[in-house]
C-alpha cells in the first residue's frame, strides 16, 4: 500500500490554474468520525463561533468568485429535518461538506485552505474527499481536524478515486487494526 503525502495548504487562496489541482469535480466527502457517512461530512461548529464561520464563508466567496464551494453552514433546529440529519442538540450549528450542485469547479488547494481557515471554529472531524470521475480523479484526500488544526494527506490511487475508494479503505483498515472508529466506518461502506 502506498503512503499518503502531506498536503500543505497555500498561504493564500490561489487563482492561477494548475491542472494537477483544478478541475470540474463531482466530489464526495465520506466521513469517518464523528458520524460515519458515505457521501457527506459534518463538523459541529463550536459554541459562539457561528458568526465567524458565516463571515469566513462570505469573505472567501467574495475573494474567489467563480469557484463553487462544496461547504455550507446548517443549523440542527432550522434545517435538520429538511436536510435529514439528526446529529445533536436542536440549536447546534454544523459545517457540511457536500455537493449541492451537479459539478464543482474548484482548485482543491483552495478547498484545503478553506478547511484550514475553518478548523479553529469546528470540533474534531475526520473525512475523505474524492472525485467521482470528473477532473483529475486519481487521488483521495484524507482530512482531519483536531484541536482546531487541520491536516490533509493525499493518497494516489491506480484507477478512479471513487471506484478505488473501498479498496483503499479496506487496506487502511488492516494497517489501522486498533482503530475501532475507522473499522466502523469501513463496515458502514460495505453495508451501504
Helices and strands as residue ranges (DSSP letters): E 5-7, E 22-25, E 27-28, E 31-33, E 41-44, H 50-63, E 71-75, H 76-79, E 93-97, E 104-107, H 108-118, G 119-121, E 125-131, E 139-146, E 149-156, H 161-175, H 180-191
